[in-house]
C-alpha cells in the first residue's frame, strides 16, 4: 500500500522540525564544550586554592618546584609565603596576601560553579526540546519515506 505524499504544510513542518533539531544538536555540542571548559577552570582553581593553603605552611627558604608548563618544573627557594601575585585578567596582576588570594579565588570558584549550573540547565532545556519534537519529526519522516516507497 502506497500512502499519499506529504502535503505542502507537512513537508514544511518536517523541514522546520529537522532544522530545529539540527540547530539544537549544534547548541548541545557548544554547551557541552562550554561545560567541559568550565569544569577545567574549576579544577584548576581548586588546585590553586589547595596549593595556596599548603604554601601558608611552608617556611621561608623552603625548597619548592615552580611549574613552567607542560609538566616541567624548576627547583627554587621560597623567599616569602606572605604575599602572592593574582591575575585579574588581561595580563593584569595584583599582589595579595595568601588569605586574600584564597578568598578571591574562592569567589571565582563560586562564579564558575554558577556558570556550570546555568550551562547544565540550558543543556537540559535544549535536549528536552529536541526529544519533544523528535517523535513528530520521525512520524512525518516515516510517512514521507512510505509515500515515496524508500
N, C-alpha and C positions, 0 to 999 in steps of 0.2 A: 504494500500500500504506500503510495507516494503522497505525502502531505502537500498542501498548497504552500507556495513560498511565503516568506515573511512579508507582512505589509510594510509599507514605507516607514510608518511610525515605529514599528517593531525593530526594523533594521537600524533606524536612527537611535532608538533606545539602546539596542545592543552595542552600537558603536560608542555611545556615551558611557555605558557601563564599563565596557572594556577599557576605554580611555581613562576613566576614573580609577579602575583597578590598577592599570599600569602606572598612573601618576602616584597612586597610593603606595605601590611597591617601591617606587623611587624614593618617596618620602620615608618609608620604613627603613630603607638602606641608609639614607643620610642620618636618620635619628639613631640607628644602631652604631654608626661610625662616631657620631657625636657622643653617645653614651660611653663608648669604648675610650675615646679620648679623655672624657671627664673622669672615668674610672682610673686611667693612668695618672692624671693630675692628682686625684685624691690619694692614690697610693704614694706618689712622690711627696706630697705634703705631709702625710702621716709619717713617712720615713724621716723627713726633715725634722719634724717635731720630736720624734724619738731621738734623733741624733743630738738635737739641742739639749734635751733633757739629760742625755749622757754626758754632754760637754760640761754641764754645770758641775759634775762630779770630778772632773779632771783638774789636776794641779798644773800651775804654770810650769813650763819646761817638759811637760809630758810628751812622749813620742806619739805622733799621730800619723795617719795616712791621709793625704789630701787627694781626693779624686780629680783626675784630669779629664775623664770621659772615656767611653769605650772600655770600661773595666781596667783602666790604667791609673796608677796612683804614684804619688811621690812622698817619700818619708819627710816629716817635718817635726819641728819642736813647737809646741804651743807656747805662745808668748803670754796670752791672757785669755781667760774664758769669761771675761766680764761683758764684752760687747761683740756684736756681730753685725755684718752688713746684710741688709734685707733688700731684695729687689722689689721695687714698686711697679715696674713695667716700663717699657720704652727706654731701657738701659739706664734707668734712674735707680740709685741705691741710697739707702739711708742707714745710718748707724743707730743701733738699738741695743738695749740690754738684752740678755738672753731671755728674761721673763717677758719683756715687751715683744720680742720677736716671736716667742711661743704664742702669746695672745693674738698677735697679728695673723700668724699662720693658722691658728685655730678658727679665727673669723673667716679666713679664706676657705678652710675646710667646710665650715657651715654653708658658705655660699655655693661651693661645688656640690655638696650633698643636696642642696635645694635644687640646683640645676639638673642634677641626675634624676631627682624625683620628678621634676617637671618634664624632662625628656621621656622618662618611662611612662608618665601619664599620657603624653601626646602620642607616643608609640602605641600604647594600648588603644587609644581612640581611633587611630588610623587603621590598625589591624582589625578592630571591631567593625569599622565601616566596610573594609574590604570583605570581611566574612559576611556582612549583612547583604551586600549586593551580589555576592558570588552565586548564590542559588538561582537568582533571577537571570543573571547573565548566562549561566550554564544551561538553564532551561531554554532560553532563546537561541543559544548557540546549537543546542541539540536539535531543536526544531528546524533551524536553518540547514543543518547538515542532512537531516532526514529529508527535507524538501528537495535538496539537490542530489540526493542519493549518494552522498560521500560519507 
